[in-house]
């Protein structure tokens, strides 16, 4: 019986001291800052790649060791607004809108990593880039290994 009273008192005191209240704060992931506008590119366009036109932009064209930034999910290359200014201080930076995303066109082919990798390799050929450092975000880890 003594334990029941202790539990009852604890339950009654919970709301007063903040225990058991529903958290109504905005989830942390919804408080991320909006990406700043992208810097002006040294070169940009739509490359004829496989059966589509693939959007790309090159920053610091004379920088060392090209870095290729590939967005994930349903985004576009605009998600790299924070990273591009930092990376292009020392590197050539290439951002790409994946097939069917952003400013790139889509074909009737099914999206898959082999096709995305082939798109990236053909873009590198189009830009005369022998090798590049791919980003390492999520599913593009496998694409980077394939490319």
Secondary structure, 3 states (H helix, E strand, C coil): CHHHHHHHHHHHHHCCCCCCCCCCCCCHHHHCCCCCCCCCCCEEEEEEECCEEEEEEEECCCCEEEEEEECCCCCCHHHHCCHHHHHCCCEEEEEECCCCCCCCCCCCCCCCHHHHHHHHHHHHHHCCCCCCEECCCCCHHHHHHHC
